[in-house]
Amino acid sequence: MARFLPRRIFLGGAVGLLLVTGAYAHHGWSWAEEEQMELSGTIRRISMAPPHPTLQVETKTDGIWRVELGNPRLTERSGFVEGVAKVGDPIVALGNRSLDRNEKRMKAVRITVAGKVYDIYPERIRTN
């Protein structure tokens, strides 16, 4: 049994590293462009479920976009909680678009719903 202990430690460490690396890649910004963009449209779907609340936003010219918010606690801290927005509300999202131009997806740093501003990542906002 003792001779298998180093192998188990190594395998456990490797699995842990994979989990941490995967979580970092998912929660990081490496998938998004550095430049920020503004997206205007109408909310078509709202999900407050973890790991990240998301909005489906329909634009007049570019169809449906997936707008990812911060983790649930961060999103709630911005004031954007369940019930403050509804399907059909106008929205302006400021954020970083996916590097994959075939993907209509952005990570929002600020959203404005029906005139109310929610700064999800205030430290990342590059414009006022």
Summary of the structure (lengths in Angstrom):
residues: 128
radius of gyration: 18.5
end to end distance: 62.2
largest distance: 65.6
contacts: 332
relative contact order: 0.18
helix: 27%
strand: 39%
